[in-house]
Amino acid sequence: MDKHTHLAAPVRCAQRQAASMRRLAWGLALASLMLAVALPLAGAGSA
């Protein structure tokens, strides 16, 4: 195992982790947006 691959592995791992964090943040943003839209609609429908 040479120095280059040993150095590149943590970088690749960090990039994959950052991508998953970004996907999680997008999921949370979309869920909160759906709730913000759906809750008033449900309230108006039940009222």
CHARMM-style PDB file with segment names, atoms N, HN, CA, C and O in Angstrom:
ATOM      1  N   MET     1       0.853  -1.194   0.000  1.00  0.00      PROA
ATOM      2  CA  MET     1       0.000   0.000   0.000  1.00  0.00      PROA
ATOM      3  C   MET     1       0.887   1.242   0.000  1.00  0.00      PROA
ATOM      4  O   MET     1       1.600   1.499   0.969  1.00  0.00      PROA
ATOM      5  N   ASP     2       0.842   2.000  -1.073  1.00  0.00      PROA
ATOM      6  HN  ASP     2       0.262   1.791  -1.861  1.00  0.00      PROA
ATOM      7  CA  ASP     2       1.728   3.156  -1.153  1.00  0.00      PROA
ATOM      8  C   ASP     2       1.097   4.370  -0.480  1.00  0.00      PROA
ATOM      9  O   ASP     2      -0.042   4.329  -0.014  1.00  0.00      PROA
ATOM     10  N   LYS     3       1.865   5.442  -0.446  1.00  0.00      PROA
ATOM     11  HN  LYS     3       2.790   5.476  -0.825  1.00  0.00      PROA
ATOM     12  CA  LYS     3       1.445   6.614   0.328  1.00  0.00      PROA
ATOM     13  C   LYS     3       0.229   7.294  -0.312  1.00  0.00      PROA
ATOM     14  O   LYS     3      -0.612   7.862   0.385  1.00  0.00      PROA
ATOM     15  N   HSD     4       0.147   7.229  -1.647  1.00  0.00      PROA
ATOM     16  HN  HSD     4       0.831   6.767  -2.213  1.00  0.00      PROA
ATOM     17  CA  HSD     4      -0.908   7.977  -2.333  1.00  0.00      PROA
ATOM     18  C   HSD     4      -2.293   7.399  -2.016  1.00  0.00      PROA
ATOM     19  O   HSD     4      -3.219   8.142  -1.689  1.00  0.00      PROA
ATOM     20  N   THR     5      -2.428   6.077  -2.113  1.00  0.00      PROA
ATOM     21  HN  THR     5      -1.676   5.474  -2.378  1.00  0.00      PROA
ATOM     22  CA  THR     5      -3.732   5.470  -1.841  1.00  0.00      PROA
ATOM     23  C   THR     5      -4.078   5.617  -0.361  1.00  0.00      PROA
ATOM     24  O   THR     5      -5.247   5.767  -0.004  1.00  0.00      PROA
ATOM     25  N   HSD     6      -3.061   5.572   0.495  1.00  0.00      PROA
ATOM     26  HN  HSD     6      -2.112   5.450   0.205  1.00  0.00      PROA
ATOM     27  CA  HSD     6      -3.306   5.733   1.926  1.00  0.00      PROA
ATOM     28  C   HSD     6      -3.822   7.138   2.216  1.00  0.00      PROA
ATOM     29  O   HSD     6      -4.618   7.339   3.133  1.00  0.00      PROA
ATOM     30  N   LEU     7      -3.365   8.107   1.427  1.00  0.00      PROA
ATOM     31  HN  LEU     7      -2.718   7.944   0.681  1.00  0.00      PROA
ATOM     32  CA  LEU     7      -3.801   9.489   1.622  1.00  0.00      PROA
ATOM     33  C   LEU     7      -5.177   9.721   0.997  1.00  0.00      PROA
ATOM     34  O   LEU     7      -5.963  10.520   1.506  1.00  0.00      PROA
ATOM     35  N   ALA     8      -5.470   9.024  -0.105  1.00  0.00      PROA
ATOM     36  HN  ALA     8      -4.832   8.375  -0.519  1.00  0.00      PROA
ATOM     37  CA  ALA     8      -6.707   9.282  -0.838  1.00  0.00      PROA
ATOM     38  C   ALA     8      -7.913   8.636  -0.161  1.00  0.00      PROA
ATOM     39  O   ALA     8      -9.038   9.105  -0.337  1.00  0.00      PROA
ATOM     40  N   ALA     9      -7.700   7.571   0.608  1.00  0.00      PROA
ATOM     41  HN  ALA     9      -6.786   7.190   0.750  1.00  0.00      PROA
ATOM     42  CA  ALA     9      -8.836   6.868   1.200  1.00  0.00      PROA
ATOM     43  C   ALA     9      -9.632   7.741   2.175  1.00  0.00      PROA
ATOM     44  O   ALA     9     -10.857   7.774   2.067  1.00  0.00      PROA
ATOM     45  N   PRO    10      -9.004   8.450   3.122  1.00  0.00      PROA
ATOM     46  CA  PRO    10      -9.796   9.292   4.033  1.00  0.00      PROA
ATOM     47  C   PRO    10     -10.508  10.427   3.307  1.00  0.00      PROA
ATOM     48  O   PRO    10     -11.597  10.842   3.703  1.00  0.00      PROA
ATOM     49  N   VAL    11      -9.880  10.928   2.232  1.00  0.00      PROA
ATOM     50  HN  VAL    11      -8.996  10.591   1.910  1.00  0.00      PROA
ATOM     51  CA  VAL    11     -10.514  12.012   1.471  1.00  0.00      PROA
ATOM     52  C   VAL    11     -11.787  11.507   0.813  1.00  0.00      PROA
ATOM     53  O   VAL    11     -12.820  12.175   0.846  1.00  0.00      PROA
ATOM     54  N   ARG    12     -11.706  10.311   0.209  1.00  0.00      PROA
ATOM     55  HN  ARG    12     -10.867   9.768   0.183  1.00  0.00      PROA
ATOM     56  CA  ARG    12     -12.882   9.736  -0.437  1.00  0.00      PROA
ATOM     57  C   ARG    12     -13.972   9.468   0.601  1.00  0.00      PROA
ATOM     58  O   ARG    12     -15.153   9.695   0.339  1.00  0.00      PROA
ATOM     59  N   CYS    13     -13.573   8.984   1.778  1.00  0.00      PROA
ATOM     60  HN  CYS    13     -12.614   8.800   1.990  1.00  0.00      PROA
ATOM     61  CA  CYS    13     -14.539   8.719   2.844  1.00  0.00      PROA
ATOM     62  C   CYS    13     -15.205  10.014   3.290  1.00  0.00      PROA
ATOM     63  O   CYS    13     -16.414  10.046   3.520  1.00  0.00      PROA
ATOM     64  N   ALA    14     -14.419  11.085   3.415  1.00  0.00      PROA
ATOM     65  HN  ALA    14     -13.436  11.059   3.229  1.00  0.00      PROA
ATOM     66  CA  ALA    14     -14.972  12.366   3.853  1.00  0.00      PROA
ATOM     67  C   ALA    14     -15.930  12.923   2.802  1.00  0.00      PROA
ATOM     68  O   ALA    14     -16.959  13.506   3.147  1.00  0.00      PROA
ATOM     69  N   GLN    15     -15.598  12.747   1.521  1.00  0.00      PROA
ATOM     70  HN  GLN    15     -14.763  12.274   1.241  1.00  0.00      PROA
ATOM     71  CA  GLN    15     -16.487  13.236   0.465  1.00  0.00      PROA
ATOM     72  C   GLN    15     -17.809  12.478   0.480  1.00  0.00      PROA
ATOM     73  O   GLN    15     -18.875  13.068   0.304  1.00  0.00      PROA
ATOM     74  N   ARG    16     -17.730  11.144   0.693  1.00  0.00      PROA
ATOM     75  HN  ARG    16     -16.864  10.665   0.835  1.00  0.00      PROA
ATOM     76  CA  ARG    16     -18.962  10.354   0.742  1.00  0.00      PROA
ATOM     77  C   ARG    16     -19.800  10.769   1.940  1.00  0.00      PROA
ATOM     78  O   ARG    16     -21.026  10.833   1.851  1.00  0.00      PROA
ATOM     79  N   GLN    17     -19.138  11.055   3.070  1.00  0.00      PROA
ATOM     80  HN  GLN    17     -18.142  11.003   3.142  1.00  0.00      PROA
ATOM     81  CA  GLN    17     -19.852  11.482   4.267  1.00  0.00      PROA
ATOM     82  C   GLN    17     -20.518  12.835   4.032  1.00  0.00      PROA
ATOM     83  O   GLN    17     -21.659  13.044   4.446  1.00  0.00      PROA
ATOM     84  N   ALA    18     -19.819  13.751   3.373  1.00  0.00      PROA
ATOM     85  HN  ALA    18     -18.892  13.581   3.037  1.00  0.00      PROA
ATOM     86  CA  ALA    18     -20.381  15.072   3.090  1.00  0.00      PROA
ATOM     87  C   ALA    18     -21.581  14.945   2.156  1.00  0.00      PROA
ATOM     88  O   ALA    18     -22.566  15.666   2.316  1.00  0.00      PROA
ATOM     89  N   ALA    19     -21.509  14.041   1.188  1.00  0.00      PROA
ATOM     90  HN  ALA    19     -20.708  13.456   1.058  1.00  0.00      PROA
ATOM     91  CA  ALA    19     -22.624  13.858   0.261  1.00  0.00      PROA
ATOM     92  C   ALA    19     -23.844  13.322   0.996  1.00  0.00      PROA
ATOM     93  O   ALA    19     -24.964  13.759   0.730  1.00  0.00      PROA
ATOM     94  N   SER    20     -23.646  12.384   1.914  1.00  0.00      PROA
ATOM     95  HN  SER    20     -22.737  12.029   2.130  1.00  0.00      PROA
ATOM     96  CA  SER    20     -24.775  11.838   2.660  1.00  0.00      PROA
ATOM     97  C   SER    20     -25.363  12.888   3.596  1.00  0.00      PROA
ATOM     98  O   SER    20     -26.578  12.943   3.786  1.00  0.00      PROA
ATOM     99  N   MET    21     -24.497  13.728   4.186  1.00  0.00      PROA
ATOM    100  HN  MET    21     -23.510  13.684   4.032  1.00  0.00      PROA
ATOM    101  CA  MET    21     -24.997  14.797   5.054  1.00  0.00      PROA
ATOM    102  C   MET    21     -25.831  15.788   4.251  1.00  0.00      PROA
ATOM    103  O   MET    21     -26.870  16.258   4.714  1.00  0.00      PROA
ATOM    104  N   ARG    22     -25.359  16.106   3.028  1.00  0.00      PROA
ATOM    105  HN  ARG    22     -24.515  15.725   2.652  1.00  0.00      PROA
ATOM    106  CA  ARG    22     -26.103  17.052   2.195  1.00  0.00      PROA
ATOM    107  C   ARG    22     -27.460  16.465   1.794  1.00  0.00      PROA
ATOM    108  O   ARG    22     -28.470  17.167   1.769  1.00  0.00      PROA
ATOM    109  N   ARG    23     -27.462  15.151   1.478  1.00  0.00      PROA
ATOM    110  HN  ARG    23     -26.641  14.581   1.498  1.00  0.00      PROA
ATOM    111  CA  ARG    23     -28.726  14.499   1.121  1.00  0.00      PROA
ATOM    112  C   ARG    23     -29.677  14.497   2.314  1.00  0.00      PROA
ATOM    113  O   ARG    23     -30.881  14.699   2.154  1.00  0.00      PROA
ATOM    114  N   LEU    24     -29.131  14.269   3.518  1.00  0.00      PROA
ATOM    115  HN  LEU    24     -28.153  14.105   3.647  1.00  0.00      PROA
ATOM    116  CA  LEU    24     -29.958  14.289   4.724  1.00  0.00      PROA
ATOM    117  C   LEU    24     -30.527  15.684   4.959  1.00  0.00      PROA
ATOM    118  O   LEU    24     -31.693  15.830   5.325  1.00  0.00      PROA
ATOM    119  N   ALA    25     -29.701  16.709   4.747  1.00  0.00      PROA
ATOM    120  HN  ALA    25     -28.754  16.591   4.449  1.00  0.00      PROA
ATOM    121  CA  ALA    25     -30.178  18.087   4.939  1.00  0.00      PROA
ATOM    122  C   ALA    25     -31.282  18.420   3.937  1.00  0.00      PROA
ATOM    123  O   ALA    25     -32.264  19.069   4.297  1.00  0.00      PROA
ATOM    124  N   TRP    26     -31.132  17.983   2.680  1.00  0.00      PROA
ATOM    125  HN  TRP    26     -30.335  17.455   2.388  1.00  0.00      PROA
ATOM    126  CA  TRP    26     -32.178  18.212   1.680  1.00  0.00      PROA
ATOM    127  C   TRP    26     -33.457  17.493   2.074  1.00  0.00      PROA
ATOM    128  O   TRP    26     -34.550  18.035   1.907  1.00  0.00      PROA
ATOM    129  N   GLY    27     -33.331  16.265   2.603  1.00  0.00      PROA
ATOM    130  HN  GLY    27     -32.443  15.825   2.739  1.00  0.00      PROA
ATOM    131  CA  GLY    27     -34.516  15.520   3.027  1.00  0.00      PROA
ATOM    132  C   GLY    27     -35.245  16.230   4.153  1.00  0.00      PROA
ATOM    133  O   GLY    27     -36.474  16.303   4.155  1.00  0.00      PROA
ATOM    134  N   LEU    28     -34.486  16.757   5.117  1.00  0.00      PROA
ATOM    135  HN  LEU    28     -33.487  16.698   5.115  1.00  0.00      PROA
ATOM    136  CA  LEU    28     -35.101  17.488   6.230  1.00  0.00      PROA
ATOM    137  C   LEU    28     -35.782  18.754   5.725  1.00  0.00      PROA
ATOM    138  O   LEU    28     -36.882  19.085   6.168  1.00  0.00      PROA
ATOM    139  N   ALA    29     -35.143  19.460   4.809  1.00  0.00      PROA
ATOM    140  HN  ALA    29     -34.249  19.191   4.449  1.00  0.00      PROA
ATOM    141  CA  ALA    29     -35.735  20.690   4.274  1.00  0.00      PROA
ATOM    142  C   ALA    29     -37.029  20.381   3.525  1.00  0.00      PROA
ATOM    143  O   ALA    29     -38.019  21.097   3.674  1.00  0.00      PROA
ATOM    144  N   LEU    30     -37.025  19.316   2.721  1.00  0.00      PROA
ATOM    145  HN  LEU    30     -36.221  18.734   2.600  1.00  0.00      PROA
ATOM    146  CA  LEU    30     -38.231  18.959   1.982  1.00  0.00      PROA
ATOM    147  C   LEU    30     -39.342  18.516   2.926  1.00  0.00      PROA
ATOM    148  O   LEU    30     -40.507  18.851   2.712  1.00  0.00      PROA
ATOM    149  N   ALA    31     -38.989  17.762   3.973  1.00  0.00      PROA
ATOM    150  HN  ALA    31     -38.043  17.489   4.147  1.00  0.00      PROA
ATOM    151  CA  ALA    31     -40.000  17.307   4.926  1.00  0.00      PROA
ATOM    152  C   ALA    31     -40.620  18.485   5.663  1.00  0.00      PROA
ATOM    153  O   ALA    31     -41.836  18.529   5.851  1.00  0.00      PROA
ATOM    154  N   SER    32     -39.797  19.437   6.081  1.00  0.00      PROA
ATOM    155  HN  SER    32     -38.809  19.402   5.929  1.00  0.00      PROA
ATOM    156  CA  SER    32     -40.332  20.601   6.795  1.00  0.00      PROA
ATOM    157  C   SER    32     -41.196  21.448   5.859  1.00  0.00      PROA
ATOM    158  O   SER    32     -42.207  22.010   6.280  1.00  0.00      PROA
ATOM    159  N   LEU    33     -40.795  21.537   4.589  1.00  0.00      PROA
ATOM    160  HN  LEU    33     -39.974  21.080   4.247  1.00  0.00      PROA
ATOM    161  CA  LEU    33     -41.594  22.289   3.621  1.00  0.00      PROA
ATOM    162  C   LEU    33     -42.946  21.608   3.405  1.00  0.00      PROA
ATOM    163  O   LEU    33     -43.977  22.278   3.351  1.00  0.00      PROA
ATOM    164  N   MET    34     -42.943  20.279   3.280  1.00  0.00      PROA
ATOM    165  HN  MET    34     -42.105  19.734   3.324  1.00  0.00      PROA
ATOM    166  CA  MET    34     -44.201  19.543   3.128  1.00  0.00      PROA
ATOM    167  C   MET    34     -45.098  19.748   4.339  1.00  0.00      PROA
ATOM    168  O   MET    34     -46.304  19.948   4.191  1.00  0.00      PROA
ATOM    169  N   LEU    35     -44.516  19.700   5.542  1.00  0.00      PROA
ATOM    170  HN  LEU    35     -43.536  19.538   5.662  1.00  0.00      PROA
ATOM    171  CA  LEU    35     -45.305  19.922   6.756  1.00  0.00      PROA
ATOM    172  C   LEU    35     -45.875  21.329   6.771  1.00  0.00      PROA
ATOM    173  O   LEU    35     -47.042  21.518   7.115  1.00  0.00      PROA
ATOM    174  N   ALA    36     -45.076  22.314   6.404  1.00  0.00      PROA
ATOM    175  HN  ALA    36     -44.128  22.160   6.123  1.00  0.00      PROA
ATOM    176  CA  ALA    36     -45.538  23.703   6.414  1.00  0.00      PROA
ATOM    177  C   ALA    36     -46.698  23.891   5.442  1.00  0.00      PROA
ATOM    178  O   ALA    36     -47.573  24.723   5.680  1.00  0.00      PROA
ATOM    179  N   VAL    37     -46.715  23.126   4.346  1.00  0.00      PROA
ATOM    180  HN  VAL    37     -46.003  22.450   4.153  1.00  0.00      PROA
ATOM    181  CA  VAL    37     -47.815  23.231   3.383  1.00  0.00      PROA
ATOM    182  C   VAL    37     -49.005  22.381   3.823  1.00  0.00      PROA
ATOM    183  O   VAL    37     -50.154  22.806   3.700  1.00  0.00      PROA
ATOM    184  N   ALA    38     -48.729  21.172   4.339  1.00  0.00      PROA
ATOM    185  HN  ALA    38     -47.796  20.826   4.439  1.00  0.00      PROA
ATOM    186  CA  ALA    38     -49.811  20.230   4.629  1.00  0.00      PROA
ATOM    187  C   ALA    38     -50.579  20.593   5.894  1.00  0.00      PROA
ATOM    188  O   ALA    38     -51.789  20.373   5.961  1.00  0.00      PROA
ATOM    189  N   LEU    39     -49.900  21.147   6.900  1.00  0.00      PROA
ATOM    190  HN  LEU    39     -48.917  21.326   6.846  1.00  0.00      PROA
ATOM    191  CA  LEU    39     -50.595  21.441   8.159  1.00  0.00      PROA
ATOM    192  C   LEU    39     -51.685  22.500   7.998  1.00  0.00      PROA
ATOM    193  O   LEU    39     -52.794  22.278   8.484  1.00  0.00      PROA
ATOM    194  N   PRO    40     -51.439  23.631   7.347  1.00  0.00      PROA
ATOM    195  CA  PRO    40     -52.537  24.591   7.145  1.00  0.00      PROA
ATOM    196  C   PRO    40     -53.665  24.014   6.291  1.00  0.00      PROA
ATOM    197  O   PRO    40     -54.835  24.312   6.529  1.00  0.00      PROA
ATOM    198  N   LEU    41     -53.322  23.187   5.294  1.00  0.00      PROA
ATOM    199  HN  LEU    41     -52.371  22.945   5.100  1.00  0.00      PROA
ATOM    200  CA  LEU    41     -54.359  22.580   4.463  1.00  0.00      PROA
ATOM    201  C   LEU    41     -55.222  21.641   5.295  1.00  0.00      PROA
ATOM    202  O   LEU    41     -56.445  21.631   5.158  1.00  0.00      PROA
ATOM    203  N   ALA    42     -54.582  20.846   6.164  1.00  0.00      PROA
ATOM    204  HN  ALA    42     -53.588  20.853   6.275  1.00  0.00      PROA
ATOM    205  CA  ALA    42     -55.338  19.937   7.020  1.00  0.00      PROA
ATOM    206  C   ALA    42     -56.189  20.730   8.005  1.00  0.00      PROA
ATOM    207  O   ALA    42     -57.329  20.359   8.288  1.00  0.00      PROA
ATOM    208  N   GLY    43     -55.633  21.822   8.527  1.00  0.00      PROA
ATOM    209  HN  GLY    43     -54.708  22.123   8.298  1.00  0.00      PROA
ATOM    210  CA  GLY    43     -56.389  22.658   9.460  1.00  0.00      PROA
ATOM    211  C   GLY    43     -57.591  23.295   8.779  1.00  0.00      PROA
ATOM    212  O   GLY    43     -58.669  23.380   9.368  1.00  0.00      PROA
ATOM    213  N   ALA    44     -57.410  23.745   7.536  1.00  0.00      PROA
ATOM    214  HN  ALA    44     -56.534  23.676   7.057  1.00  0.00      PROA
ATOM    215  CA  ALA    44     -58.511  24.367   6.808  1.00  0.00      PROA
ATOM    216  C   ALA    44     -59.566  23.321   6.447  1.00  0.00      PROA
ATOM    217  O   ALA    44     -60.762  23.612   6.424  1.00  0.00      PROA
ATOM    218  N   GLY    45     -59.105  22.096   6.164  1.00  0.00      PROA
ATOM    219  HN  GLY    45     -58.133  21.859   6.183  1.00  0.00      PROA
ATOM    220  CA  GLY    45     -60.057  21.052   5.809  1.00  0.00      PROA
ATOM    221  C   GLY    45     -60.892  20.605   6.999  1.00  0.00      PROA
ATOM    222  O   GLY    45     -62.077  20.305   6.851  1.00  0.00      PROA
ATOM    223  N   SER    46     -60.272  20.559   8.193  1.00  0.00      PROA
ATOM    224  HN  SER    46     -59.310  20.802   8.313  1.00  0.00      PROA
ATOM    225  CA  SER    46     -61.006  20.095   9.370  1.00  0.00      PROA
ATOM    226  C   SER    46     -61.859  21.204   9.962  1.00  0.00      PROA
ATOM    227  O   SER    46     -62.863  20.915  10.613  1.00  0.00      PROA
ATOM    228  N   ALA    47     -61.494  22.461   9.759  1.00  0.00      PROA
ATOM    229  HN  ALA    47     -60.678  22.696   9.230  1.00  0.00      PROA
ATOM    230  CA  ALA    47     -62.217  23.578  10.357  1.00  0.00      PROA
ATOM    231  C   ALA    47     -63.548  23.819   9.632  1.00  0.00      PROA
ATOM    232  OT1 ALA    47     -64.296  24.725   9.999  1.00  0.00      PROA
TER     233      ALA     47
END
